[in-house]
Amino acid sequence: MKRLVVKGKVVLLRVDFNVPINSAGEITDENRIEKSIPTIQNLLDQGAKLVIMSHLGRPLKELLPSGEINLLKFSLKPVAENLQKRLKNKVQFATDCGGPETQRLIQQLKEGEVLLLENTRFYKGEEKGDAVWAESLSKLGSFYINDAFGAAHREHATTATIARFFDKDHKAFGLLMDEELEHSKKITESPEHPLTAIIGGAKVSDKIELISNLIDLCDTILIGGGMAYTFFAAQGYHIGTSLCELDKLELAKSLIQKAHDRKVKLILPLDSVTGSSFSNESTIGVTPDVNIPDQCMGLDIGPKTIKLFSKIIHDSKTIVWNGPMGVFEMSKFEQGTKSIALAVAEATYKGCFSLIGGGDSVAAINKYHLEEDVSYVSTGGGAMLELLEGKTLPGVAAILS
């Protein structure tokens, strides 16, 4: 982005303002807006005429009974107001995206001024990656910058297709996108060993490609969360009423075998905190080993596992964490996730590089106020997951092509 000369030019900036908005039209989590500010301010300081695009939710999937778009829930107007307060600079708002009002407001835009366009997903062409619509949008500006890492894995009109209408001298990544890609390379291209991956979450099926690719990169993979019980069932252990993907047992076996063949330590929990039901009011217990009693379900890793996992984390030089160790939203089953979050923060303090790879792991780090105590917290759940799986993101490829 630094190489572009944007003074006096209209710059189209794609960001990720997909923020939660409550029924009163109030933004309840401003993190994604905050993360976009450095790129926006940088472009304004250079004298760009800045036109910002973003999506918000899935408005065409949740139309009002009348068939109209729910503007209260999906309009970006509250974001424009929030952005104006942050920038201390007037932010104009177009009620269309690329239409007559957009074009009129761009004609009036001066250097160092901002125009935010309405939700790109109000248009069917966005999610379809429509080339005709993307080309019409590309004609609005001289430069295109993609800073929407959270949407970079989507082949959409404003995240990928539009970039193909700009040559290499007129398109670039924003500062956030650059930062995300550089940090991911510390895992995928040049990690310092030992490299430990901490993988949690409910289902093996959600993390198949991630685990498979990490086996080729890591020294150790720690498995927690609901997915651990599919691995246990595949090995013949008793899992009680724990979550299990019966159709993924052979897959779990194959991942265990692949890790063995590559001399990678794939480590499962030694014990579990159990509940009589999926509820914070359930009776809890701690198993002496990996087996779960018949009428119970595993809902968190146990104390032996916490001790083992924490030691491995402390001995690591690079850590990537994706997915919680248990149902951390419930206070009775949060200790595993909380302990692992603290262990990652402690390892980071000792000089380890730690990447929190999006999704619920970010929610956990934020819950325990440790976001400043790890090396990097990714803004893109699905995008970071696909990068760690070894995939090329459409939004990245379109800038590099």
C-alpha positions as CSV (number, residue, x, y, z in Angstrom):
1,M,0.0,0.0,0.0
2,K,2.9,2.3,0.8
3,R,4.1,2.3,-2.8
4,L,0.8,3.7,-4.2
5,V,0.6,7.4,-4.9
6,V,-3.0,8.2,-3.9
7,K,-3.1,11.9,-3.3
8,G,-6.1,13.5,-4.9
9,K,-7.3,10.1,-6.2
10,V,-10.4,8.1,-5.5
11,V,-9.4,5.0,-3.6
12,L,-11.8,2.1,-3.2
13,L,-11.1,0.4,0.1
14,R,-12.8,-2.9,1.0
15,V,-12.9,-3.5,4.8
16,D,-14.7,-5.9,7.1
17,F,-17.3,-4.0,9.1
18,N,-19.3,-7.1,9.7
19,V,-20.1,-6.1,13.3
20,P,-23.0,-7.2,15.6
21,I,-25.8,-4.6,15.8
22,N,-28.5,-5.0,18.4
23,S,-32.3,-4.4,18.0
24,A,-31.8,-0.7,19.0
25,G,-29.3,-0.3,16.1
26,E,-26.3,-0.1,18.4
27,I,-23.0,-1.8,17.6
28,T,-22.1,-4.2,20.4
29,D,-18.6,-5.1,19.4
30,E,-16.5,-2.4,17.6
31,N,-13.3,-4.5,17.2
32,R,-13.4,-4.8,13.4
33,I,-14.0,-1.1,13.0
34,E,-11.1,-0.3,15.3
35,K,-8.8,-2.7,13.4
36,S,-9.5,-0.8,10.1
37,I,-8.5,2.6,11.4
38,P,-4.8,2.5,10.7
39,T,-5.3,1.8,7.0
40,I,-8.1,4.4,6.7
41,Q,-6.1,7.0,8.5
42,N,-3.0,6.3,6.5
43,L,-4.9,6.8,3.2
44,L,-6.5,10.0,4.5
45,D,-3.1,11.3,5.6
46,Q,-1.9,10.8,2.0
47,G,-4.7,12.9,0.7
48,A,-6.9,10.1,-0.8
49,K,-10.5,10.6,-1.6
50,L,-11.6,7.5,0.3
51,V,-14.6,5.3,-0.7
52,I,-15.2,2.4,1.7
53,M,-17.1,-0.8,1.0
54,S,-18.1,-3.6,3.4
55,H,-20.7,-6.3,3.9
56,L,-22.8,-6.8,7.1
57,G,-24.5,-10.1,7.8
58,R,-26.7,-12.0,5.3
59,P,-29.5,-9.5,4.6
60,L,-30.9,-11.3,1.5
61,K,-31.3,-14.4,3.6
62,E,-33.3,-12.6,6.3
63,L,-35.7,-10.4,4.5
64,L,-38.7,-8.8,6.3
65,P,-42.1,-10.4,5.8
66,S,-42.8,-7.7,3.2
67,G,-39.8,-8.9,1.2
68,E,-37.8,-5.8,1.9
69,I,-34.3,-5.6,3.5
70,N,-34.2,-5.1,7.2
71,L,-32.3,-1.8,7.3
72,L,-32.4,-1.6,11.2
73,K,-30.4,-4.9,11.3
74,F,-28.3,-4.7,8.2
75,S,-27.6,-1.1,7.2
76,L,-24.1,0.2,7.6
77,K,-25.4,3.7,8.7
78,P,-24.6,3.1,12.4
79,V,-21.0,2.1,11.3
80,A,-20.7,5.4,9.4
81,E,-21.6,7.3,12.6
82,N,-19.2,5.2,14.7
83,L,-16.4,5.8,12.2
84,Q,-17.0,9.5,12.1
85,K,-16.5,9.7,15.9
86,R,-13.3,7.6,15.7
87,L,-11.8,9.6,12.8
88,K,-13.0,13.0,14.1
89,N,-13.6,13.5,10.4
90,K,-16.9,13.7,8.6
91,V,-18.0,10.4,7.1
92,Q,-20.6,10.7,4.3
93,F,-22.9,7.8,3.8
94,A,-24.4,6.6,0.5
95,T,-27.7,4.6,0.7
96,D,-26.7,2.6,-2.3
97,C,-23.5,0.8,-3.4
98,G,-22.3,2.0,-6.7
99,G,-25.6,3.6,-7.8
100,P,-26.6,7.2,-8.5
101,E,-26.1,8.5,-5.0
102,T,-22.7,6.9,-4.7
103,Q,-21.6,8.5,-8.0
104,R,-23.0,11.9,-7.0
105,L,-21.2,11.8,-3.6
106,I,-17.9,10.7,-5.1
107,Q,-18.0,13.7,-7.5
108,Q,-18.2,16.0,-4.4
109,L,-15.6,14.1,-2.4
110,K,-12.4,16.1,-1.5
111,E,-8.9,15.0,-0.5
112,G,-8.9,13.5,2.9
113,E,-12.7,12.9,3.0
114,V,-14.5,9.6,3.5
115,L,-17.6,8.1,1.9
116,L,-19.0,4.8,3.2
117,L,-21.2,2.9,0.8
118,E,-24.2,0.8,1.9
119,N,-23.9,-2.9,2.6
120,T,-22.5,-4.7,-0.4
121,R,-24.7,-7.7,0.3
122,F,-27.8,-5.8,-0.4
123,Y,-26.9,-6.8,-4.0
124,K,-27.2,-10.4,-5.3
125,G,-24.1,-9.8,-7.4
126,E,-21.9,-9.6,-4.3
127,E,-21.9,-13.2,-3.2
128,K,-22.1,-14.4,-6.7
129,G,-18.9,-12.7,-7.6
130,D,-20.7,-11.0,-10.5
131,A,-18.1,-9.6,-12.9
132,V,-20.4,-7.1,-14.5
133,W,-21.2,-5.5,-11.2
134,A,-17.6,-5.7,-10.0
135,E,-16.4,-4.0,-13.2
136,S,-18.9,-1.1,-12.7
137,L,-17.7,-0.6,-9.1
138,S,-14.1,-0.7,-10.3
139,K,-14.8,2.3,-12.5
140,L,-15.6,4.4,-9.4
141,G,-12.0,4.8,-8.3
142,S,-8.4,4.8,-9.5
143,F,-7.1,2.3,-6.9
144,Y,-8.4,-0.7,-5.0
145,I,-7.2,-1.8,-1.6
146,N,-8.4,-4.9,0.2
147,D,-8.1,-4.8,3.9
148,A,-11.0,-7.2,4.6
149,F,-9.0,-10.2,5.8
150,G,-12.1,-11.7,7.5
151,A,-13.8,-12.0,4.1
152,A,-10.6,-12.8,2.0
153,H,-11.7,-16.5,1.7
154,R,-14.8,-15.5,-0.2
155,E,-14.9,-15.3,-4.0
156,H,-17.2,-12.3,-3.9
157,A,-17.5,-9.3,-6.2
158,T,-16.0,-6.7,-3.8
159,T,-13.4,-9.0,-2.2
160,A,-11.9,-10.7,-5.2
161,T,-13.6,-10.1,-8.6
162,I,-13.2,-6.3,-8.5
163,A,-9.4,-6.6,-8.0
164,R,-9.0,-8.2,-11.4
165,F,-10.0,-4.9,-13.0
166,F,-6.9,-3.2,-11.6
167,D,-3.3,-3.7,-12.6
168,K,-0.6,-4.4,-10.1
169,D,0.3,-0.7,-9.8
170,H,-3.3,0.2,-8.8
171,K,-4.2,-2.4,-6.2
172,A,-2.7,-3.5,-2.9
173,F,-3.4,-5.0,0.5
174,G,-4.3,-2.8,3.4
175,L,-2.2,-2.6,6.6
176,L,-4.4,-5.1,8.5
177,M,-4.3,-7.6,5.6
178,D,-0.6,-7.3,5.3
179,E,-0.3,-7.9,9.1
180,E,-2.5,-11.0,9.0
181,L,-0.6,-12.6,6.1
182,E,2.8,-11.9,7.7
183,H,1.8,-13.4,11.0
184,S,0.3,-16.5,9.3
185,K,3.7,-17.1,7.5
186,K,5.3,-17.5,11.0
187,I,3.3,-20.7,11.2
188,T,3.1,-21.9,7.6
189,E,6.5,-20.8,6.2
190,S,9.1,-20.0,8.8
191,P,8.2,-21.3,12.3
192,E,10.6,-21.5,15.1
193,H,10.5,-25.0,16.6
194,P,9.1,-26.6,18.7
195,L,5.9,-25.6,17.0
196,T,2.7,-26.6,18.9
197,A,-0.8,-26.5,17.6
198,I,-3.7,-26.4,20.0
199,I,-6.9,-27.6,18.2
200,G,-10.3,-27.6,19.9
201,G,-13.9,-27.2,19.0
202,A,-16.8,-29.5,18.6
203,K,-16.3,-31.5,15.4
204,V,-13.4,-33.3,13.7
205,S,-15.2,-32.7,10.4
206,D,-14.7,-28.9,10.9
207,K,-10.9,-29.3,11.3
208,I,-10.0,-32.2,9.1
209,E,-7.9,-30.2,6.6
210,L,-6.4,-28.0,9.4
211,I,-5.2,-31.0,11.4
212,S,-3.9,-32.8,8.3
213,N,-1.9,-29.7,7.1
214,L,-0.6,-29.0,10.6
215,I,0.8,-32.5,10.9
216,D,3.1,-31.5,8.1
217,L,4.2,-28.4,10.0
218,C,4.1,-29.1,13.7
219,D,6.1,-31.0,16.3
220,T,3.1,-31.4,18.6
221,I,-0.7,-31.2,18.2
222,L,-2.8,-30.9,21.3
223,I,-6.4,-32.0,20.8
224,G,-9.2,-30.8,23.1
225,G,-12.9,-29.9,22.9
226,G,-15.7,-32.1,21.7
227,M,-13.7,-33.5,18.8
228,A,-11.5,-35.4,21.2
229,Y,-14.3,-37.9,21.9
230,T,-14.4,-38.9,18.2
231,F,-10.7,-39.7,18.5
232,F,-11.3,-41.7,21.7
233,A,-14.2,-43.6,20.2
234,A,-12.1,-44.5,17.2
235,Q,-9.6,-46.2,19.5
236,G,-12.3,-48.1,21.4
237,Y,-12.6,-46.0,24.6
238,H,-15.9,-45.4,26.4
239,I,-17.2,-41.9,25.7
240,G,-20.6,-42.1,27.5
241,T,-23.0,-39.6,25.9
242,S,-20.2,-37.3,24.7
243,L,-20.3,-35.7,21.3
244,C,-19.1,-38.1,18.6
245,E,-19.1,-38.1,14.8
246,L,-19.7,-41.8,14.2
247,D,-19.1,-41.3,10.4
248,K,-15.6,-39.8,11.1
249,L,-14.1,-42.7,13.2
250,E,-12.0,-43.9,10.3
251,L,-10.9,-40.4,9.5
252,A,-9.8,-39.9,13.1
253,K,-7.8,-43.1,12.9
254,S,-6.1,-42.0,9.7
255,L,-5.1,-38.7,11.3
256,I,-3.6,-40.5,14.2
257,Q,-1.7,-42.8,11.8
258,K,-0.5,-39.8,9.7
259,A,0.9,-38.1,12.8
260,H,2.6,-41.3,13.8
261,D,4.1,-41.8,10.4
262,R,5.4,-38.2,10.4
263,K,6.8,-38.5,13.9
264,V,4.4,-35.8,15.1
265,K,3.0,-36.0,18.6
266,L,-0.8,-35.9,18.4
267,I,-1.8,-35.7,22.1
268,L,-5.3,-36.3,23.3
269,P,-6.7,-35.5,26.8
270,L,-5.7,-37.7,29.7
271,D,-8.9,-37.0,31.7
272,S,-12.1,-35.0,31.4
273,V,-14.5,-32.9,33.3
274,T,-17.9,-34.4,32.8
275,G,-21.5,-33.3,33.1
276,S,-24.7,-35.2,33.5
277,S,-26.2,-33.0,30.8
278,F,-25.2,-30.1,28.5
279,S,-26.0,-27.5,31.1
280,N,-24.2,-25.3,33.6
281,E,-26.6,-26.8,36.3
282,S,-25.6,-30.4,35.6
283,T,-23.7,-32.6,38.1
284,I,-20.0,-32.5,37.3
285,G,-17.3,-35.0,37.8
286,V,-13.6,-35.6,36.8
287,T,-12.6,-38.9,35.2
288,P,-9.5,-40.8,36.4
289,D,-8.5,-41.6,32.8
290,V,-9.8,-41.2,29.2
291,N,-13.0,-43.2,29.7
292,I,-16.3,-41.4,30.3
293,P,-19.0,-43.0,32.5
294,D,-22.1,-44.2,30.6
295,Q,-24.5,-41.5,31.7
296,C,-22.1,-38.6,31.4
297,M,-20.6,-36.4,28.7
298,G,-17.1,-34.9,28.5
299,L,-17.4,-31.1,28.5
300,D,-13.9,-30.0,29.3
301,I,-10.3,-31.2,29.7
302,G,-9.4,-32.4,33.2
303,P,-6.6,-31.3,35.6
304,K,-4.1,-34.0,34.4
305,T,-4.6,-32.8,30.8
306,I,-4.2,-29.1,31.8
307,K,-0.9,-29.9,33.5
308,L,0.4,-31.9,30.5
309,F,-0.8,-29.4,27.9
310,S,0.5,-26.4,29.8
311,K,4.0,-28.0,30.1
312,I,4.2,-28.6,26.3
313,I,3.0,-25.0,25.7
314,H,5.6,-23.6,28.0
315,D,8.3,-25.5,26.2
316,S,7.2,-24.3,22.7
317,K,8.8,-21.6,20.6
318,T,5.8,-21.2,18.3
319,I,2.1,-21.7,19.1
320,V,-1.1,-21.6,17.0
321,W,-4.4,-22.0,18.8
322,N,-7.7,-22.7,17.1
323,G,-10.7,-23.8,19.1
324,P,-11.6,-24.1,22.8
325,M,-10.8,-27.0,25.1
326,G,-14.4,-27.3,26.4
327,V,-17.7,-25.5,26.8
328,F,-16.0,-22.4,28.1
329,E,-19.2,-20.3,27.9
330,M,-20.4,-22.3,30.9
331,S,-18.5,-21.5,34.2
332,K,-18.4,-25.1,35.3
333,F,-16.6,-26.1,32.1
334,E,-14.3,-23.2,31.4
335,Q,-11.3,-24.1,33.4
336,G,-9.5,-26.0,30.6
337,T,-9.8,-23.2,28.1
338,K,-8.9,-20.6,30.6
339,S,-5.8,-22.5,31.8
340,I,-4.6,-23.0,28.2
341,A,-5.2,-19.3,27.5
342,L,-3.1,-18.4,30.5
343,A,-0.4,-21.0,29.5
344,V,-0.2,-19.4,26.0
345,A,0.1,-16.0,27.5
346,E,2.9,-17.2,29.9
347,A,4.8,-18.8,27.0
348,T,4.5,-15.6,25.0
349,Y,5.9,-13.6,27.9
350,K,9.0,-16.0,27.8
351,G,9.5,-15.2,24.1
352,C,7.3,-17.7,22.2
353,F,5.4,-16.5,19.1
354,S,1.6,-17.2,19.6
355,L,-1.1,-16.8,17.0
356,I,-4.7,-17.0,18.0
357,G,-6.3,-18.3,14.9
358,G,-9.7,-16.8,14.9
359,G,-13.2,-18.0,15.9
360,D,-14.0,-19.1,19.5
361,S,-10.3,-19.0,20.5
362,V,-10.5,-15.2,20.0
363,A,-13.6,-15.1,22.1
364,A,-11.8,-17.0,24.9
365,I,-8.7,-14.8,24.8
366,N,-11.0,-11.7,25.0
367,K,-13.1,-13.3,27.8
368,Y,-10.0,-13.7,30.0
369,H,-8.6,-10.2,28.9
370,L,-5.4,-11.7,27.5
371,E,-5.5,-10.2,24.0
372,E,-2.5,-8.0,24.9
373,D,-0.6,-10.9,26.3
374,V,-0.3,-13.0,23.1
375,S,1.6,-12.2,19.9
376,Y,-1.3,-11.9,17.5
377,V,-5.1,-12.3,17.5
378,S,-6.4,-12.8,14.0
379,T,-9.5,-10.9,12.9
380,G,-10.6,-13.7,10.5
381,G,-11.9,-17.0,11.7
382,G,-12.7,-18.7,8.4
383,A,-10.0,-16.9,6.5
384,M,-7.2,-17.8,9.0
385,L,-8.5,-21.3,9.2
386,E,-8.2,-21.7,5.4
387,L,-4.7,-20.2,5.4
388,L,-3.6,-22.7,8.0
389,E,-5.2,-25.4,6.0
390,G,-2.8,-24.5,3.2
391,K,-5.4,-22.9,0.9
392,T,-5.0,-19.8,-1.3
393,L,-7.5,-17.2,-0.4
394,P,-9.4,-15.6,-3.4
395,G,-9.1,-12.1,-1.9
396,V,-5.3,-12.6,-1.6
397,A,-4.8,-14.2,-5.0
398,A,-6.8,-11.4,-6.8
399,I,-4.4,-8.8,-5.4
400,L,-1.2,-10.8,-6.3
401,S,-2.3,-11.7,-9.8
